Amino acid sequence: MPIEINELRDYKGGDPERYRHFQKARFRPVEWVDDVLAVDQEWRDLVVKRDSVRRDINKLQKEVIAPLKKKGEKGEKVDNAIAQLKAMQEQIKTIEAEMPELEAARDKKLAKLGNVVDPEVPVSKDEDADNMVCRLSPLPSGVSLPCKVSTLEYPLPEAKPLTHDDLLWRINGFDPERGVKVAGHRGYFLMNDGVLLNQALINYAISFLRARQFPDGKRYDVLQPPYFMKKEIMSGIAQLEDYDEQLYKISGKTDDPDASSDKYMIATSEQPICGFHMGEWLEERDLPKRYAGVSTCFRKEAGSSGKDIRGIFRVHQFEKVEQFVICKDDFEESQEMQKQMLMNAEEFWQSLGVPYRVVTIVSGELNDAAVKKYDLEGWFPGQGTYRELVSCSNCTDFQSRAMGIRCGSKKMGQTSASFVHMLNSTLCATGRGICAVLENHQTPEGVVVPEPLRPFMGGIDFLPFVRGPKELSKAERLIMEKQAKARADDGAKSKPPPKQGAAKAASAPAAAAPPAAPATEGLSPEAAAVVQKITAKGDEIRTLKASKAGKEAIMAKVSELNDLKAEYEKVAGTPYVAPGQQGSSKDKKKKKQAKAEPQQQAKGKKAGKAKEQAAQKPAPPAPKSKPAEKPAPSSAAAPGLADLDETLRFQSYIAGYTPTADDATAYDAWKAVPCDGFTNVKRWLNHITSFSPAERAMWGDSAAATPNVFSLTPRPVAGSVPKPAPPAAPAAAPVETKAAEEDDEMDLF
């Protein structure tokens, strides 16, 4: 059992009061300790009774039956003695039949008790107020740690506009709708750069742990465990109340009424690695053993309804690289191991450029096995908050007792053999890792790939946005609306009732200025119907803003409003103008065009704008002579390509992270030149090909390009990138596809 029963038996040197204290610290019923001791006392009484009957049997056989047999006596006296012996033997059978039942009842109650609690753990069950912040990265000046999270004041890291789900969508990294169709709630498909990021995090995490060196000379061994476990093994590891709530069960044989062949999908590689040395007796000289567990994890996420419904932060299936350490039965040594594992996690996330804080979890939130737990919470700038990335726990001998993993030999004064200490810590759960990387390294044009991940992504250093923001699904809108309504209701309840005079004063302007009625006179029935919808949608947006609804809910309605305005323009033939603003439609249209996203421009406006610009722009002078066909590349072209390849090694476009006229000019010059051996040029050509000639014609001067605000300085290139004059081409030339066709394999890098 996880807790040794002798630890509660005072006659064996145990201290039940100590465990009452730990139960109180965990905010669990102290009476559970007494319940264990009560059943244990019943079991011990039976043991005493059985042993007493056995002594009586021995006495009867030695002092009565044996002498009678020796004398050769027969008759009633002998028969009575034998009958008495048989009755005693039956009594022992009855007692021994009851003992396993009491022992099982005792062990079941014993399994409900949690492990000891480290003295450094803050005693509380309010983690939002009393978790102790023990580390901040980066550390602001003037901050003194450790400090309770509720009282710590410091400037938060920089906030950024987009959340991970929007970023992952824009880089075409996942498809949640089709995932839900196939797998149900919280299902998803990773795609393209999403897959590359996921695999890069796994491979970098493995490489990171393999490279770690420790004073004892022992390194991490990599394990990929089974993804499901036997029921009896899982029951010795998983916390009882989470057993069927959090784990997926696999049905066994059809002719198995007791479900003894059922198996459970793992929620973390910690679970199967706990059983890796099950039933073994390890030598102390072979410890510690360090394992890097790599696995897919499966969790029901019961009790998380409505939480993190968008994106891949909280899902039923994800990959994880886990640290797992086995050391000898020494609390000081296991404490040191926990610090090493936490430091590994900190340096890993520092290398990826993710700000974080480390908190000591309060006693009331510890799982049964953990003596002490640290959480590393990464900063998510799109959400403006810290979220858990790492959980690092010291479980001492709680799990090893259940698995029967011993070490060394029984020492003087010990009541039982030593069991190893086990510790576990996340290094990287890739789903949340992707979220943290995307939000912290976002730019207006895409996402910068952290330096350590680039070798595992074929040298890709930037993930450009290839599509616009994702609209909320119907279910997401309903949830957002419910949350907005709940916030509004809570706000109304928390507001004190206004004074009578104030209420009248506040209501007077509203009565004097009712909302303007939609202007539908002179419109077709179809256009009038759309105007009614636009007006209603505007009222919904105003209501959400007044109730301080979330940004996602409001933007979803704004997106619907823009769609309705586009529908009106299609039906009525003119842009929609709100009532009272008919005189400023031209200015409003210009403002809307200036603020429109490139993806919105692509929805039907690209062609119109291209024609308008072509009409206003003076025609290029006719060439003096027909340009000759571009010659096959020679060695002379290599230096120019080499310079261009070096420039594009550290940025997506020639001038940085925004396409400019330099890219259009260079593209026309190099698109027909074979670029074998120049990986970055091939990637760039393939990407530029995805834009139409009309779009490339709209790119501005390089001086107006978005500056690089990240600490990623392009390597200087001697001289400028060669830009031979491209052959003249008509403005409406077809989109080039040759480069893409020749370089399909480079899409992986």
N, C-alpha and C positions, 0 to 999 in steps of 0.2 A: 504493500500500500504506500501511497505518497508520503504519509506521515507514519513514522514508526510508533506502534502502540505503546512501547516502553517509555516513550517520551512523555506520556500522560500518566504512567503508573508511578506514584510516589514511592512505593515499596521497591521499585526497580531503579530509583534515583531520578525518575522523571519529575517534571514540574508542570502540572496541569494549569496552574495559575498563569504561567508564562504564555500558554496558548490561549487562555481566556483574554489576556491582554492583546494578543495578535488578532483575535477575532473582533475585539472591540475596535482596534485600529482599522480593520477592514470593513467596519460597519456591518458585521455579520452577527447573528445571535450568539451571545456568550453561552447560552444554554446548550448549544450543540456539543460543547466539550463535556458537559455533565451528562448529556444523553449517551455519548460514547462510553463514558465511564460506568454508567448505570448498566448498560447492556454487557459491557466487559465484566462487571462484577457478577452478573448472572452467569456468564460463561465460566468465570473462575470458580463460582460456587459449584457448578456442575463438575468441574475438574477436581475440586476438593472432594466432592461426594463420590465421584468415580474412584479416585485414589483410595478413599476410605473403605469403599466396598471391596476393592481389590485386596487391601490389607486384611479385611475380615475373611475373605476367601482363603488367603494364604494361611491365616491362623486356623481356620476350620479344617483345612486339609492337613496341616501339620499336627495340630493338637487333638483332633477328634477322629477324622476319617482314617488317617494313616495308622494310629495305634489300634483302632478297631480291626482294620484289615490285617494288621500284624498278628493280632490275637486270633484271627480267624472267626471272629464273631459274626453272626448273622441275625436277621430279625428286625424288629421294629426300630431299635436304636440306630442301626446302620441305615435303614431306609429313611429315617427322619433326617439324618445328617446329609445324606445324598440329596434329598428334596430341598433342604436348606441351601445346599451348594448350587443347585440348579436355579433356585429363585434369585440368588445373588447374581449369577451369571446373566439371567434375564434382565435384572436391574441395570447391570452394566451396559447391556445392549441398548436399553431404553435411553440411558444417559448419553451414550455415544451417538445415538441417532439424533438427539436434541442439540448436541454441541455444534455440529456444522451449521445448523440453522441460526443459532445465536451468533456464531462467529461471522457468518455472512451478514447478518443484521448489523453487527458491530462495525464490520469493515465498510458497509454501505454508509453508515453514519460518519465513520472516520474519513471517508473520501470527500465528504462535504467541507472538511476543514481546510483552510488555506495554509500556505507556507508561512514561515516566520517573516517578519517585516524588518527591513534594514532601518537602523536608527536615524539615518539621514533622510528617510522618506517623510514628506510633510503629511501629517495626519489630518485628513479632510476627505470629503466626498464631492467637493465642488472644484472640479478641475479648471473651470473657467476663471475662478477667483484665486485658487491656492496652488496651482502648479508652480513649481519654483524654476524660474529661468536661471540657468547656470552658465550659459554661454550665448553670445551673439556674434554673428559674422555677417558683415563687418561690425566691429565694436564701435559704437558712437562714443565721442569724448564725453567725459563726465558721468558715465554710467557705472554704477557699482553693483556687482553681482556676487552671490546669488540674490535674487529678489523675486517676490511674488509677482505673477503675471498681471494681477489686477492693480498693483501699485507701481509697477515699473513705467516710467515715462521717458520717452526718447523719440527722436525723429524717425519715422518709419522709412524704409527704403522707397525708392522711386516707384510711383504707380504708373501703369501704362494702360492704353485704351481697350485692348482686346483680350478676351478670355480664351483659354486653350481650345475650347470646342469650335469657336469661330476661326481661330488660327489654323487648326487642323483641317477644317473644312476648306479654307481658302487655298491651302497648299495642295488640295485634293488628296489628303492623307487618310480619310476614312469615309465610310458610308454607313451612317446609323440606321437609315430607313430600311435598307435591304437587310441589315443585320437583325432588326426587329422582326422582319417578315420571316426570316429563317429560324432565329433562335428565341424570339420573344423579347420581353422587357429587358432592357440594358444590353441587348445584343448589338454587335457592330462588326463591320469588316474593316480591317486596316488595309490601306491601299498605297501603292507607290512610295512616296517619301515617308508616310506613316510606318510602313513595313521596314524601310531602311533604318529609320530612327530606332524602332523597337529592337531590331537585330544589333544595331550599333551599340545600344546601351547594354545589351546582354554580353556581347563580346568584349566591350571595354571593361565592364564590371569583372568578368572572369580574368582578363589580363591584369587588371588593377590588383586583385587579390593574389594572383599567382606571383606577382612581383614583390609583395610585401616580405620584409625580413624582420625576424625577431631575435632577441638575445638567446633564446633557447635553441635556435637553429632549425626549428620545425616550421614548415610552410603549409599553405592551404592545399589540400587535395580537392579536386573538383568531382562532385557527385551529381549525377542526374538520376533521381530516384523514381520508383514506380509512382504512377499518378493516382493509384487507389490502394487502400489498405484493408486488411482483415478487420472485421468488426471487433474482435477481442483485443487486437493490438491498439486500434484507435481508441477504444474505451479506456485504456490505461493512460492515454495521453491527453485527449480532448477534455475540456472542462464539461462537466455533466450537463449543465443547463444549456450549453451551446451544442451539445452532441447532435441532436436532430434539428435544431433551429438553423444552424449555420452550414451544415455539411450536406452534400448531395449523396444519396444512397443509391447503390447499384444492386438491383435484385439478383439473387443467386439462382440456384436451381429451382425448377418448377415444382419438384417433389421435396421441398424443404419447408415443412410447416413451422419449424422453429426459427426459420430465417438465419440459421447458423452459418450459411455460406454467403450471406450478404457482405458487401464491401462498401467502403466510403471513399469518395473522391477527396484528395488532399486539399486543404486550404492554404498550406505552405509546406515547403520542403522540410521544415523543422520536424514535422510529424513523422514522416518515414525515416529521417535520419536518427531520430530518437531510438528507433528500433534497429538501427544498423548493427549495433553490438549487443542486441538483446540476449540475455542469459550468459554473457561472457564475463570472465574475470581478467581485467586488464592489469598489466604490470605498471607500476608507477614510473619506471624509467621510460616507458613508451608514451607518457603523457607530457604535455597536452597534445590532443589531436585536434587539428583544425580542418574544417570542411567548408567548401563553397558549394552550396546546393543550388542547382539550376533546374527550375521546373515551371510548368504551367500550374496555376492555382485556380481553384474553383470555390466560390462562396455564394451562398444564397442571398447575402445582404439582407437578412430578415430584420425588420424594424427600421429599415432605411427608406421606407416609402416616401417619395417626394423629395428626397435629398439628392443633390447632384445629379439631376435627371438628364442633363445635357453633357455630351462628351464622354470621355473614358476615365474620368477620375474615380468613379465608384461603379464597378462593373462585376459581372459574375465570373469572368474569366480573364486572367492576365498572366504575364510572365514575371518571374522574380528571381533575383540572385540573393541568396541568404547566407549569412555567416553562421556557422555552428561550431562550438568549441566544447571539448570534453577535457576536464582537468581533474586533478586529485581532490580528495575530500578535505579541502582547506579553504575556509571562507575568505581569508586574506588573498589567497591566490586567485580565487574565482572573481573577487572584486577587481583585482588587477587585470584579469582577462576581459572583464566587462569594459573597463576603461580603454583597453587596446582596441576592442571591437568598435566602440563608439568613435574613437579617433580615426579608425579606418573609414567609417561612414562620413565623418566630417571632411576629411581630406578628399574623398571621392566627390562630394557635392561642391566643395570649394573649387576643384579642378574644372567643374562644369559651369562655374560662374553663377551659382544659385545662392543668394543670401539666405540665411537660416538662423534659427535659434534652437538651443537645446534646453528641454525642460525635464525636470524630475517629476514624474507622475504621482499624484496624491494617492494615499493608501487605499482610499475607497474605490479607486478605478483600477487597481492591480488585478490581474487574473490570478487564479488560485496558485499557480506554480511560481509566479515571480516574487522574489524577495525585494527587488528594486527594478524599476523600469525607467529608462530615458526615452523620450521621443525627440527626434530631430524634425522640426517643422520648417519646411521651405517657404520662402516668400513667393506668393503668387501675385505679381503686380497687376494683372488684369482683374483679379478679384479683390485686390487691396487687403489681403489677409494672409496669415500663416496657415499652412495645411500640413498634416502629417506625411512625412516621406519615409521615416525610419523609426522602428521600434526596437529597442535594445534591452533585453531582459536577462537577469541572473536568476536561474531557477534552482540553484544549488543541487541537492540530491532528490528533489521532489519527483522528477520524471524518471531518474535512474532507478529508484526503488520500484516503481511500477514496471520497469523493463528488466529489473534484475541484473543491472550492470554494476559489478563490484570492482574494487581496485585494492592492491596491497594485501595485507593480512590483518587479522584482528589484533589490536594492540592492547596493552595493559590497561585495565580499567574500562574498556569498551564493553557495552552490553550486546553489541552486534557488529558484524563486519562493516567495513567502510563501503560506501557507494560513491561513485564518481559524481562530480558536479557538472551540470550541463548549462550552457548559455547559448542564446540565439540573438541574432540581430539582422535586420534587413540591411542590405547594401543598396539595392535598387529594385523597386517594383516598377517595371518598365512603363506601365500605363500612366502612373503618376509622374514618373520621370519625364515622359514625353510632355505632359502638361506643364511641368515646371520649366523645362528647356524652352518650349514654345513661348510661354508668357514672358520669361526673363530676357529672351534674345529676339524679341519681335522688333521690326522696323516698319515704317509706313509701306514698304514694298514687299516685305516677306520676313523670313526668319534667318538670322545668322547661325550657322552650325557651330557649336563650341569646338575649339581646337582639338581636344582629345578624341572627339567622335569622328573627325574627318578621315583618319586612316581606315576606319571601319565602314565608311560610306563611299569608298572609292574616290576620295579627294573632294567630294562635294562640300562646299563651304557656305552655300546660301540656298535657301528654299524660297523661290519667289511665289507670290500670290498668283494663282492662275484662274481664280473665279471669285465672285463677290460674296458678300455675307449670306449666311444660310437663314432662310425663313423658319420661324417656329412652326412646329407641327400643331395639329389641332389639339392633341392631348397636352402638349407643352403650353399652348395658349390657355387652356382651361386651368391648368395648375397655376400658371402665372396670375391669371385673373382671380383665382381663389386666394392666392397669397396676398395679392393687392387688396382684395376685399377684407381679408383678415387684418391686414395692417391698418386699413382705414377704420375698421370696427374697433380695434384696440386703441387707436388714436382718439376716436370719439368717446370711448369709455374713460380714457385717462384724462380727458380735458375737463376742468371744473365747469359747471354750468355758468354761463355769462349772466351778468346782472341784467335786469329787465330792460333798462335804458340802453345798455350796450347792445343787446340782442336786436332791439328795434333799429338802432343806428346802423348795425351791420346789415340788416335785411333791407333797408330802404333803398340803397343803390341797386341791389339786385332786382327789386321790383320796378325801379325806374328804367332800367336798361335790360330788357329781356333779350335773349339771343336773336340775332337777325334771322329772319325767315329766308330760306333758300330762294334765290331768284330763278324762277322757271318759266317766266312769261316769254313767249316767242320761241321756245325751244320745242324740238320734236319730243314725242312721248319717251323715246329711248333716252335722249339726253337728260330730260327732266328726271327720269328714274335714277340715272347715275348721280345727278346733283343731290337728290334725296339721300342716296347712300353716302356720298362724300360728307354731307352735313352730319349725318348720324355718326360716321367714323370720327369726325372732328370732335364731336361731343364725347365719344369714348376716350379719346386721347386726353382731352381736358380733364375728364374725371380721373383718369389714371395719374396725371400729373398732380392734381389736387390731393390725391390720396398718398402721394409720395411712393408710387409703385416703382418697381425695379426698372433698370435701364432696358433690360431685354424685353420686358412686357411692353414698354412704351414704344421701343423701336420696331417691334413686330407690328403694332398698330400703324405706325408711320409708314412702314413698308406697304401695308394694305391700302393706306390712303393714297400713296403715290401710284399704286396700280389702278386705283379707281380714277385718278386724274388722267392717267394715260388712256384709260378706257373712254373717258369723256372726250378727250381730244380726238380719238379715233371716230367716235359717234358724231360729235358736233362739228368737227373740222377745225376747231380753234382751241387753244389752250384754256384750261379752266381758270377762271378768275373769281376769287372769293367776293361775296357781296360787299359793296362799299369800297372796293379796290379796283374797279373796272378801268380806271384811268392809268393804272400803273402796270398793266399786264406786260408791256415790253420790258420794263425794268425787272419785273419778277422773273420773266423767262430767262433774261440774261444771267440773273443771280443764280437761278436753278442750274443753268448750264455750267456756270463757273464752279459750282460746288459738287456737281455730279461725279460719282465714282466712275473709273474706267469701265467697270463691269456694267454699270447702268447705261453708259454711252453705247456699249456694244449691242444693247437691245433695240436695234432699229434705227439708232441715230448716227451710226458710223458712216453709213453710205451717204446720208444727207449732208453731213458736215464735210465729208471729203469732196463732194460735188461743189458745195458752197466755197470751200477754200480753193478748189481748182479754178473756179470762175473768177475769184478775186486775185489770185496769184498770177503774175505775168508769166506767160508761157516761156519756157527755157529756150535759149537760142538754138537754132538748128545746128547740128554738127557740120563742120566743114566737109567732112568726108565720112563715109560709113566706117564705123569702128571695126577693127579687125577682130576676129575671134580670139578669145583669151588663150595664150599659148599654154601648153602643159607646164606645170610647175618645174622649176629647176632648183638647183642648190642655192641660187641667188635669192629665191623667195623665202628660204628657210629662216634667215635672220629676222625678217619682218614677222613671220609667224611665231618665232620663238619669243620675241618681245611681247606680242599680243597674248600668247599663252601665259607668260609670266604675269602680265597685268591681270588677266582673268583668273589667275590662281587664287587671288585673295578677294575678289569682288565679282559681282554678277554682270556688271556692264563696264564699259571702258571708263566712264567717269565716276563709277561708284555703284550705287544700288538703285539708280533710276536710269531708264533708257534715254539717250539723247540723240541728237543728229549725228554725233560721231559714230554711234553704233550703226545707224542706218547707212552712213557712207562706207564704213569699213565692211559692213555686211555685203553691200553691192560689190565691193572690191574682191572679197575673199570667198564668196559663196560657191563659186565654181572651181575653186582650187582644192585639190586633195589635201587633207590635213592629217594624214596618218602620223601618229606619234605625238600629236598635239591635243591631248585629252580635253583641256579647258577650252580651246578654240572650238572643238567639235561640239561640246556641250553648249557653248554660247551660240554657235550657228544654228543648232537644233532649236534652241529657245527663240532666237530672233525670227526664225522661219514661221513660228506660230502666230506672228503678227502679220496683218495684211499690209500691202504697200500703202494703203491710205492711212493706216495707223502709224506706220513708220514715218510717213511724210509729216505727221503732226508733232513728232518729237522735237523738243526745243533745243536751244543751245546748251552746251555742257556747263556753262557758267551758272545756269539756273537749276542744275541737278541738285537733288537732296544731299546735303552734306552727311558724311559718315560720323554719327554721334557716338559710335561704339569704339572701344579701345582695340580696334582691329585695323592696324595701319597697313595699307597695301605696300608691298615691297617696291621700292623705287626702280623704275625702268630707265635705262640709259636712252635718252632721246625720246621722241614721240613715236606712237604706233604708226607705222606706214599706212597711208591712206591713198592708194592709187586712185586716180579719177575713174569712177565707174562708167561703163558705157551708158549712153542715153537710153532711157526706157520710157514708154508711155506711162502716164500717171495711173492708169487702171490695169497695170500688169497683173497677171494671175499670181497667186501665192506660190512661192517656191516650195517644192516638196522633195527635191533630189537629196538635199543634205540629210533630211530626216530619214529618207528611205535607206541611204547608205550607212546610217549610224544608229540603227535601231538598238544594237547591243549596248550602246553607250547610255541608254536610258537608265540602266542599272547603276550607273556611277554618277 
